[in-house]
Amino acid sequence: MSHHDRRLHAFRPDLADVRLHGQVDADRFVAGRPARVTVPHAALHNAPRADAGRSTEILMGDDVTVFDEADGWAWIQAGRDGYVGYACATALGGRTGDATHVVSVPRTFLYPAADLKLPHKAELPMGAAVMVVGAAETRGLAYALLSSGEAIVMSHLKPVDEHAQDFVSIAEMLLQTPYLWGGTTGFGIDCSGLVQLSMRMTGKDVLRDTDMQAGSIGEPVDPGADFSRLRRGDLVFWKGHVAIMASRETIIHASGHTMLVSREGLSEAVQRIGYLYGGPTAFRRP
């Protein structure tokens, strides 16, 4: 009955999003309940099992809709990019208060109080959102304070309405981050996750997977002979892969070849990737 993409629409044989009523077959339809990610980051799986494939990740402060919960797993849809999957129910809580700040560096620490010499309680990734209620200074270092009394180095945060101007610069900050299939953070990231996170930090939310991005980000661009018309910020797509132009000749991408976010010459990458997977399939200008 339906040609809806299951990655972006919540429907199973037994249950579906009420907004899909009349469009998909399901035993029953529900509106879902609002929730929010309360852990630093959580994997979204394609089945309610810890050993199921990781599809993507959701970050602290992200709003989600929960359609079902059973055996410790929540079937959810992410509010930011619409992705559907299964997350550990313990990663979610209620929507209380609004975030004021977002982590603006690849990784930072959450301390039990405003003192970097204390053992940290958690590691927070770029993009995680928190509600700051105060400030403190210890030995000349400024900290943001959360309602729990926990602290984050103030310079590692930006107000939620303050965005980076250049998403390529964000990608450059993430150089040497380990490659992780389904990853979207500075602890581990894949190619489309790098594009998504980098653009997220400029205030622009984009879809998650390479095929979605190739059909939705910006406009198609003619690369020209020998890619001479490409410029910094353009996106180069292969089947199942995407890279960001860092200059007219080089790209940044989360590479399964190096297992890192790496900088590479575009011509070299085209030749290397083409040996196994063919040439570029699309070029987009955000």
MISELO-199510 format. One record per residue (C-alpha): residue number from 1; residue in one letter; x, y, z. Coordinates in pm, whole numbers, plus 50000, padded with zeros to 5 digits. Example, Ala and Ser with C-alpha at 12.3 -4.5 7.8 and 13.67 -1.06 7.14 Angstrom:
2
BAZA   resi   resn      xx      yy      zz
BAZA      1      A   51230   49550   50780
BAZA      2      S   51367   49894   50714
//
This chain:
286
BAZA   resi   resn      xx      yy      zz
BAZA      1      M   50000   50000   50000
BAZA      2      S   50283   50239   50085
BAZA      3      H   50603   50360   49924
BAZA      4      H   50698   50559   50232
BAZA      5      D   51061   50541   50342
BAZA      6      R   51068   50353   50671
BAZA      7      R   51371   50554   50778
BAZA      8      L   51157   50870   50781
BAZA      9      H   50807   50741   50854
BAZA     10      A   50706   50545   51162
BAZA     11      F   50508   50242   51056
BAZA     12      R   50517   49870   51132
BAZA     13      P   50256   49600   51070
BAZA     14      D   50126   49637   51426
BAZA     15      L   50165   50011   51482
BAZA     16      A   50204   50339   51296
BAZA     17      D   50214   50714   51340
BAZA     18      V   49859   50850   51333
BAZA     19      R   49968   51103   51071
BAZA     20      L   50007   50809   50832
BAZA     21      H   49649   50689   50874
BAZA     22      G   49509   50601   50531
BAZA     23      Q   49857   50593   50380
BAZA     24      V   50002   50276   50534
BAZA     25      D   49866   49948   50667
BAZA     26      A   49891   49892   51042
BAZA     27      D   49682   49730   51314
BAZA     28      R   49656   50057   51505
BAZA     29      F   49768   50417   51487
BAZA     30      V   49899   50634   51771
BAZA     31      A   49996   50997   51811
BAZA     32      G   50309   50923   52011
BAZA     33      R   50434   51112   52315
BAZA     34      P   50701   51379   52335
BAZA     35      A   51036   51300   52496
BAZA     36      R   51390   51434   52502
BAZA     37      V   51735   51278   52495
BAZA     38      T   51891   51305   52842
BAZA     39      V   52221   51120   52789
BAZA     40      P   52521   51267   52602
BAZA     41      H   52441   51065   52288
BAZA     42      A   52249   50748   52210
BAZA     43      A   52251   50505   51920
BAZA     44      L   51938   50462   51713
BAZA     45      H   51912   50098   51604
BAZA     46      N   51711   49936   51326
BAZA     47      A   51568   49677   51567
BAZA     48      P   51509   49670   51945
BAZA     49      R   51834   49490   52025
BAZA     50      A   52176   49609   52133
BAZA     51      D   52339   49399   51859
BAZA     52      A   52114   49538   51584
BAZA     53      G   52265   49771   51326
BAZA     54      R   52330   50131   51431
BAZA     55      S   52143   50364   51195
BAZA     56      T   52234   50699   51349
BAZA     57      E   52274   50876   51682
BAZA     58      I   52066   51126   51877
BAZA     59      L   52223   51387   52103
BAZA     60      M   52150   51531   52444
BAZA     61      G   51868   51784   52418
BAZA     62      D   51722   51641   52096
BAZA     63      D   51343   51616   52097
BAZA     64      V   51187   51289   51985
BAZA     65      T   50842   51131   51958
BAZA     66      V   50794   50792   52124
BAZA     67      F   50544   50562   51953
BAZA     68      D   50608   50245   52152
BAZA     69      E   50810   50122   52448
BAZA     70      A   50874   49759   52541
BAZA     71      D   51148   49555   52707
BAZA     72      G   51365   49861   52765
BAZA     73      W   51348   49986   52407
BAZA     74      A   51165   50290   52271
BAZA     75      W   51054   50311   51907
BAZA     76      I   51098   50677   51822
BAZA     77      Q   51122   50940   51554
BAZA     78      A   51384   51212   51591
BAZA     79      G   51245   51562   51570
BAZA     80      R   51550   51718   51406
BAZA     81      D   51584   51497   51098
BAZA     82      G   51280   51267   51117
BAZA     83      Y   51483   50948   51147
BAZA     84      V   51296   50646   51290
BAZA     85      G   51452   50373   51500
BAZA     86      Y   51494   50210   51838
BAZA     87      A   51675   50370   52131
BAZA     88      C   51732   50253   52486
BAZA     89      A   51439   50385   52686
BAZA     90      T   51676   50497   52962
BAZA     91      A   51828   50751   52720
BAZA     92      L   51500   50948   52716
BAZA     93      G   51320   51172   52961
BAZA     94      G   51055   51441   52968
BAZA     95      R   51075   51776   52794
BAZA     96      T   51145   52002   53090
BAZA     97      G   51290   52347   53031
BAZA     98      D   51460   52474   52719
BAZA     99      A   51826   52438   52631
BAZA    100      T   52024   52760   52642
BAZA    101      H   52362   52644   52514
BAZA    102      V   52515   52386   52282
BAZA    103      V   52856   52220   52288
BAZA    104      S   53061   52391   52017
BAZA    105      V   53387   52192   52034
BAZA    106      P   53432   51833   51917
BAZA    107      R   53420   51692   52273
BAZA    108      T   53402   51823   52627
BAZA    109      F   53353   51704   52985
BAZA    110      L   53075   51731   53237
BAZA    111      Y   53216   51786   53588
BAZA    112      P   53031   51735   53918
BAZA    113      A   53122   52094   54011
BAZA    114      A   53321   52386   53875
BAZA    115      D   53665   52231   53905
BAZA    116      L   53857   52059   53627
BAZA    117      K   54055   51859   53883
BAZA    118      L   53745   51665   53983
BAZA    119      P   53679   51331   53810
BAZA    120      H   53444   51407   53522
BAZA    121      K   53100   51247   53514
BAZA    122      A   53041   51228   53139
BAZA    123      E   53175   51323   52798
BAZA    124      L   52956   51546   52582
BAZA    125      P   52978   51567   52202
BAZA    126      M   52954   51868   51975
BAZA    127      G   52587   51952   51925
BAZA    128      A   52469   51834   52267
BAZA    129      A   52234   52094   52419
BAZA    130      V   52214   52190   52787
BAZA    131      M   52030   52440   53006
BAZA    132      V   52272   52674   53180
BAZA    133      V   52142   52837   53499
BAZA    134      G   52454   53007   53632
BAZA    135      A   52826   53061   53613
BAZA    136      A   53130   53010   53833
BAZA    137      E   53503   53064   53817
BAZA    138      T   53772   52844   53966
BAZA    139      R   54140   52935   53943
BAZA    140      G   54062   53178   53663
BAZA    141      L   53864   52933   53447
BAZA    142      A   53498   53012   53375
BAZA    143      Y   53236   52737   53400
BAZA    144      A   52871   52714   53302
BAZA    145      L   52654   52564   53575
BAZA    146      L   52356   52336   53518
BAZA    147      S   52059   52307   53753
BAZA    148      S   52213   51987   53892
BAZA    149      G   52521   52182   53999
BAZA    150      E   52727   52009   53733
BAZA    151      A   52965   52222   53531
BAZA    152      I   53101   52255   53178
BAZA    153      V   53390   52475   53069
BAZA    154      M   53218   52792   52949
BAZA    155      S   53437   52840   52641
BAZA    156      H   53324   52500   52511
BAZA    157      L   52964   52622   52478
BAZA    158      K   52776   52868   52261
BAZA    159      P   52423   53003   52302
BAZA    160      V   52172   52795   52107
BAZA    161      D   52095   53088   51876
BAZA    162      E   52461   53156   51795
BAZA    163      H   52568   52958   51489
BAZA    164      A   52893   52902   51304
BAZA    165      Q   52916   53076   50968
BAZA    166      D   53109   52813   50772
BAZA    167      F   53019   52446   50797
BAZA    168      V   53348   52345   50633
BAZA    169      S   53535   52497   50928
BAZA    170      I   53332   52272   51158
BAZA    171      A   53428   51969   50951
BAZA    172      E   53792   52078   50976
BAZA    173      M   53761   52083   51355
BAZA    174      L   53662   51715   51335
BAZA    175      L   53969   51601   51141
BAZA    176      Q   54117   51279   51287
BAZA    177      T   53784   51179   51445
BAZA    178      P   53752   50799   51422
BAZA    179      Y   53521   50663   51154
BAZA    180      L   53211   50500   51303
BAZA    181      W   52927   50359   51095
BAZA    182      G   52610   50538   51205
BAZA    183      G   52808   50785   51415
BAZA    184      T   52718   51153   51434
BAZA    185      T   52956   51284   51701
BAZA    186      G   53314   51382   51769
BAZA    187      F   53362   51043   51935
BAZA    188      G   53295   50864   51606
BAZA    189      I   53129   50970   51283
BAZA    190      D   53052   50852   50931
BAZA    191      C   53052   51045   50605
BAZA    192      S   52693   51169   50603
BAZA    193      G   52708   51222   50979
BAZA    194      L   52998   51461   50922
BAZA    195      V   52791   51661   50675
BAZA    196      Q   52489   51659   50905
BAZA    197      L   52675   51762   51221
BAZA    198      S   52878   52030   51044
BAZA    199      M   52565   52186   50897
BAZA    200      R   52377   52148   51226
BAZA    201      M   52634   52377   51389
BAZA    202      T   52554   52646   51132
BAZA    203      G   52184   52628   51221
BAZA    204      K   52084   52417   50922
BAZA    205      D   51926   52076   50975
BAZA    206      V   51967   51830   50689
BAZA    207      L   51863   51470   50636
BAZA    208      R   52080   51187   50760
BAZA    209      D   52183   50940   50489
BAZA    210      T   52381   51004   50172
BAZA    211      D   52096   50923   49935
BAZA    212      M   51869   51164   50124
BAZA    213      Q   52134   51436   50124
BAZA    214      A   52208   51390   49752
BAZA    215      G   51846   51465   49674
BAZA    216      S   51779   51747   49916
BAZA    217      I   52078   51964   50011
BAZA    218      G   52116   52279   49807
BAZA    219      E   52117   52259   49430
BAZA    220      P   52295   52043   49172
BAZA    221      V   52616   52195   49040
BAZA    222      D   52811   52125   48723
BAZA    223      P   53161   52024   48838
BAZA    224      G   53319   52124   48507
BAZA    225      A   53609   51961   48334
BAZA    226      D   53851   51813   48587
BAZA    227      F   53616   51943   48862
BAZA    228      S   53730   52299   48791
BAZA    229      R   53394   52456   48881
BAZA    230      L   53377   52310   49229
BAZA    231      R   53451   52532   49526
BAZA    232      R   53484   52515   49904
BAZA    233      G   53163   52388   50060
BAZA    234      D   53036   52189   49762
BAZA    235      L   52939   51828   49827
BAZA    236      V   53061   51536   49618
BAZA    237      F   52854   51216   49627
BAZA    238      W   52937   50862   49537
BAZA    239      K   52707   50565   49582
BAZA    240      G   52687   50543   49961
BAZA    241      H   52946   50814   50029
BAZA    242      V   52977   51193   50050
BAZA    243      A   53268   51433   50087
BAZA    244      I   53295   51807   50151
BAZA    245      M   53509   52026   49930
BAZA    246      A   53765   52200   50154
BAZA    247      S   53924   52383   49860
BAZA    248      R   53915   52359   49483
BAZA    249      E   54136   52050   49496
BAZA    250      T   54084   51884   49834
BAZA    251      I   53803   51717   50024
BAZA    252      I   53727   51636   50387
BAZA    253      H   53538   51316   50452
BAZA    254      A   53486   51046   50712
BAZA    255      S   53669   50773   50526
BAZA    256      G   53643   50399   50565
BAZA    257      H   53983   50389   50393
BAZA    258      T   54168   50570   50672
BAZA    259      M   53900   50502   50936
BAZA    260      L   53928   50872   51024
BAZA    261      V   53791   51207   50918
BAZA    262      S   54061   51285   50664
BAZA    263      R   54172   51544   50414
BAZA    264      E   54245   51409   50067
BAZA    265      G   54293   51534   49714
BAZA    266      L   53968   51508   49516
BAZA    267      S   54135   51360   49209
BAZA    268      E   54313   51101   49422
BAZA    269      A   53990   51011   49600
BAZA    270      V   53798   50977   49274
BAZA    271      Q   54060   50742   49138
BAZA    272      R   54087   50538   49458
BAZA    273      I   53712   50510   49521
BAZA    274      G   53635   50448   49156
BAZA    275      Y   53842   50132   49155
BAZA    276      L   53580   49962   49373
BAZA    277      Y   53266   50173   49365
BAZA    278      G   53264   50384   49050
BAZA    279      G   53283   50758   49000
BAZA    280      P   53092   51044   49165
BAZA    281      T   52717   51032   49116
BAZA    282      A   52619   51388   49212
BAZA    283      F   52756   51729   49305
BAZA    284      R   52556   51969   49524
BAZA    285      R   52607   52327   49639
BAZA    286      P   52439   52403   49976
//
